[in-house]
Amino acid sequence: MGLLSSVVGFVGFGVGISVGIVIGYFLFIYFQPTDVKNPTIRALVEHDSKALEQMLPEIPLWVKNPDFDRIDWLNKFIENMWPYLDKAICKTAKEVTKPIIAENCAKYKIDSVEFQTLTLGSLPPTFQGMKVYVTDEKELIMEPSLKWAGNPNVTVVVKAYGLKATVQVVDLQVFALPRITLKPLVPNFPCFAKILVSLMEKPHVDFGLKLFGADVMSIPGLYRFAQETIKNQVASMYLWPRTLEVQIMDPSKAMKKPVGILHVNVVRAIKLKKKDFMGKSDPYVKLKLTEATLPSKKTTVKRSNLNPEWNEEFKLVVKDPESQSLEISVGKHERMGMHVVPLKDLKPEELTSLTLDLLKNMDPNDAQNEKSRGQVVLELTYKPFKEDQANDSGDDAGGRKSS
């Protein structure tokens, strides 16, 4: 009896499933809507710009606007350099904000404000395109379209009145269209004296903010208020024509042309003091003109010698003999001594022999300068350019010549 009921149940289950599938199929066909139309297929060139933006919201700016150039090479460069740029930017940010934090801590009676973690994350910003303006002025104007959806982790610890608060910024998004102007262009590296930054439109800024580990932005109304406040505050400071100006160098000094050559003969040093723990010192002399961008000139190293002789000649380009000075240092990091010779003390076209006492530093009130550190003997000759030479002169002069 039990076997018979099992067989009947199995057959009934199979028949029920089959009948259900057939009925469901016919119901699906019968109730299928008949007013569905086939979609209209059109070529992309037939759509207007708004329709294209709706279909392709993330289309690059250089596609939508022919004035913007494609800069994939820059994005690739930033992608490869981002781990190093991240550390460099964070280090600079700490150095820049340190005096600002110290000033405000004293003002508002806060014990301390410290970065617990500071990293821009692993996702670099990307440039959707760049517009470059050509003008008759000595300037370069660029407008890059910046988009950054990053994963930074910025954690700040604030201590005040015996309490400790931890604030964390995560998931930052910044969309901006800045205008970067390099002006004036000058013949000295980095070839521009100022950087001017403006925003051509209000930036989009979105981020997550955690206080004591809780998401503060989940509070109703706070997210939109914070976003609008940041937009308006940034726009009030940097929206064009307002600018952020960063001074790179003095334009008046950068535009100066060479007016002469300083011939320096490093003759010898006398009675230098031992600075190495093991054995005698290995002295050498470095020469550099103040206000110069070129690297220092350097003599050969004399091993284990406290009375070395060099007789090595150098040429240094002079741009302003009234304000420039010759800096002389002996040994690594000026450990053996230094001295400074103003060029205005030299008579043009005359050989001047100098025996200079080496000093710890150039502070006349420092008692350490009274200690004997040895002497260095130099022969200096300043030769001004004639008018035809000044026009043909470059920014560099000959290196070293040993006699």
N, C-alpha and C positions, 0 to 999 in steps of 0.2 A: 504493500500500500504506500509505503514511504517512497519507494523507487518510482512508482507511477506518478505520484504528485510532483516529484522533482523533475521528471521528464516533461510533464505538462507545463510546469512553471517556466522551464527553460525555453520551450517552444513558444509559449505566450510572450515572453520577453523579446524574443527575436522578431516575432510578427509585429509586436507593438512598435518596436524601433523602426522597422521598415515602413510601416504605414505612416508613422509620424514624420519621417523624412520626406515621403512623397507628398503628404498634405502640406508640410511647411514650404516645399519648393513651389507648389502651385499657388499658395497664398502670397509668396514673395513676388512671383511673376504677376499675379493679378493686381496686387496693390502697389506695384512700382509706378512712380509718377511718370506721366507721359509728357509733361511740359518742360522737361529739362532740355536746354539747348546746348549745342556744341560750342565750346569757347572760341572766340574770335582770335585768330593768330595774326599778329602784326609784327613787322620788322621793327627793331629797336630805333632805327632812324626815323620812323614815323611817329614816335612818341615825343612829347614835349619834355622840358627839363623837370617839371614837377612830377610827371608820371614816372620818369626814370628814377627820381629820388625816392619815390614811394616804393618802387620795386627793388631798388638797390640802395638802401639807406646808408650803407657803409662804403659807398663808392668813393675812391680817392679824389681829393680836390683837384689834382692835375688832370683828371678826366673831365670833371664838370666845368672847370675853368681853364681855358688855354693860356691864361697869363701865368699860371703856376707851373713850375718845372718839376719833373720827377726826380727824386733824390734818394733812390733805393740804396745807393752807395753809402750815403750818410747813415741810414738806418742800419746797414750791415756793419759799418764801423762802430756805431754806438753799441750794437748788440755784442760785438766781440770785446769791446773795451768796458762794458758796463760793470763787471765785477771790480775793476780798478777805479772807474769813475765813482761808483757807489762809495767806496772807502774814502776817496779824495774829497768828494762833496760833503760827506758826513763829518770828516775831520775839519774842513773849512767852516761848516755850519757851527760846530762846537766852538771854534776859535772866535767866530764873529759874534755869536750870542753870549759868550762868557762875560764880557764887560757889560752888556745890556742887562743880563740877569743879575749881575752883582749890583748894578745901580738901582734896579727896581726892588731887589731884596731889601736893601737898606731903606728905600723909600716907604715900602709897605710893611716893614718889620717882619719879613719872612726869613726863617732860619737858613734855608737852602733850597735850591732848585737844581736838580741833577738829571742828566740823561741816564736812565738805567739801560735802555737799549736804543740804538739809533741805526737803522738800516733802511735803505730805499727798496729793498726786496730784489727779486731775481728778474722782474719784468721791466725792461727799459722802455722809455718813451719812444714813440714813432712820429715821424714827420710825414704828413700826407702830401706835402708839396711845398714849394718855396717860390715866392715872387721876388724878383730882383729889379730894382729901379735904377735907371741910368740917368744921372744928372750932370750938369756942367760944373758942379762944385767938387771939391776934394773930399768926397764922402762915398760910402757904400751903404745902400739901404736894402734891407732884406725883410721879407714878411713870411716866416715859416708857419705852417699850420701844424700845431702840436696837439697830439692826443696821447694821453698816458693813463692807462688803467693798470695801476701798479698794486703791488702787495707789500707796501712798506710796514715796518714795525717800529713805531716811535713811542717809547715809554718814558714818561717824565715823573720823577718822584719829588713831591713838594712837602717840605717840613716847615710847620709854623705852629706856634703856641702849643707845643708838645704833641701835635697831631701829625700824622703822615698820610698823604693822599697820593694815589697812583693814577695817572691819566695816560691812556693809551690811544694812539691814532692808528687805524688800520684801514685797508681797502680804499685807498685814495684814487680818485679819478679827476683828471684835470684836462679840459679841452680849452685851448686858447689860441688866439691869432695875434702874436706880438709883432711889433715892428722894431727891428734892431738896426740902429744906425751907427756905423763906424766913421768917426770924423774927428779932426781932419786927418787925411791920409798923409803920412810923413815918411821920409826915406830911412827911418831907423826901425828895427824890429821892436814890437810886432807890427809895425807899419801903420798904426793908428793911435791917436792920443786919447780918445774918449769912446765910451760905449753908451749909447742912449737907447733906452728900452721903453716902449709904449705899448699899450693894448689897443687894438683896433675895434674891439667889441668886448662886452662883458664876458669874463671867462665862466665856464661851467666848472664848478668845484663840488665834488661829492666825496664824503669820507665817513668812516665809522668812528665813533668816539666812545671809549669805555672808561668808566669811573668806578674804581674798586672792583673791576671785572665785570660790571653790569653795563649793558648797552644803553647809553644815555639817549641816543638818537631814536629809540623806540618810544620815547615819551611823546604823546600826541601834540602836534603843533611845533615841537622843538626842531625837528628836522628841516622843515621849510623855513622857519625863522632863521636858523643858523646859516642855511644855504644862501638866502637872500641877503643877510647881513654881510657875509663874506664877499659876495658879488659886489654889493654897493660900496663896501669899504675899499676893496681893491680898485674898483673903477674910479672912485673919488681921488685916488692917489696916482694912478698910472694910465687911465683911459686917455687916449690921444685927444688933444695935444699935450697933456701932461706927460712928463718923462721921468724915468729913473736914470740919473747920470752917474757913470762910474769913470773916475779919472784914472787913466793908465800911465800917462806921462805928461810932463809940462810941454805943451805944443810949442812954446817959444824956444825952449831948449832943443826940442826934437828937430826943429827946422833949421838949426844952426849948421852951417857948413864948416868943414875943416879950414883952419887959418894958418896951420903950421905943423911942424914935426918936432917932437922932443927926442933928442938923441941921448940915450942913457948908457953909460959904460959902468957896469958893476965891477969895481976893481978888486976889492978884498973885504974881509971882515977881520976884526982884531979882538982877541981876548973874549970870545963868546963864552957864555956860561953853559955848563953841561945840563941837559934837560932829560936825557934818557936814563933809565935805571941801570941798564947794563951797558958798559963801555961808554965811549965818547958819542957826542951827538953827530947827526948827519945833516948839516945845515944847507939851505938853499935860500934864494931871495926871490920874492914875488913883487912885481911892479904893476901898478894900476893907477890910472887917472880917475879922479872923482868925476861924477856925472857922465862917465863913459859906459856904454853898453857892451863893449867888447870884453872878452875874458882877460884875466891877468896874464902878464908875461912872467916867465919863470926861468931861472938859471938851472944849470945842472946841479945835481946833489953831490956834495963832497963828503965822502964817507969818513967817519971817525976823525974829524978835523975841527978844532976850535979856532983856528987861524987860517981859514980857507982863502985861496986866491982864485978868482974867476976870469977877470978881464973879458967879460962877455958884453956885447953891445946890443941894444934894443932901440927900436923906433916906435914911438907912440903918437897917435894923431891928436892934435890939440884943436879944440873948437872955441874955447874961451880962456885965454891965458890970464885974464883978470880974476876969474872965479875958480878955475880948476887948480887942483893940487896933485902932486905925485905922492902916492901912498907906497911906502916901502915896508915890507914885513919879512922877517927872517924866521925860518922854521915852520913846521906844521901848525896851523891855527895861531900864528904869531906868538908861539910859545917862547921863542928866544928874544923877541923884541920887535919894535916897530918905530916908524918915524914918518913925518909928513913934511913935504917941501912945497910951499905955494909957488906956482909958476910966475906970479907977478914979481917975485924976488929975483928972477933970472933976467939978465940983460940979453937981448936978442943977439944972435951970432957970436956970442962970447962963451968960451969954455969956462965952466965953473966947477972947481974941485971942492967937494964937501966931505968932511969927516963927521958923521952924525952919531950921537950917543943914542943907543937903543933904549926905548922906553917900554914900560908895561902897557900903557895906553896913553891917549892924548889928553887926559884930564890933568891940568896943571896943579890941581890941589891934591892929587893922589900921592900919598907918602911913598907908595911902592916905586914911583918913578925916581926916587933918590938913590935906589940901589943900582950898582953898576951891573950892566948887562952886556957890555962890550960895545964895539963901534963897527960901523960899516962905511966904506969909502966909495964914493960915487963921483963920476965926471958927467956933468949935464951941459947940454947945448941946445938952446931953443932956436929953431930956424923958421921964421915966418915965411909963408908963401908969398911969392910975387903974384900979381893979378892973373897972369896966364896960368900959373901953377895951381892957383886956387880953383879955377874952373875945371881943371883936369884931374884933381885929386880925388881919391876914394876915401872910404871910411876906415880902411885898414892900411897899415904900413908894414914894412919888413919885420921879420921876426928877430932871430938872434944871430949874432956874428961873433965868433970867438977869435981872439987874437993870441 
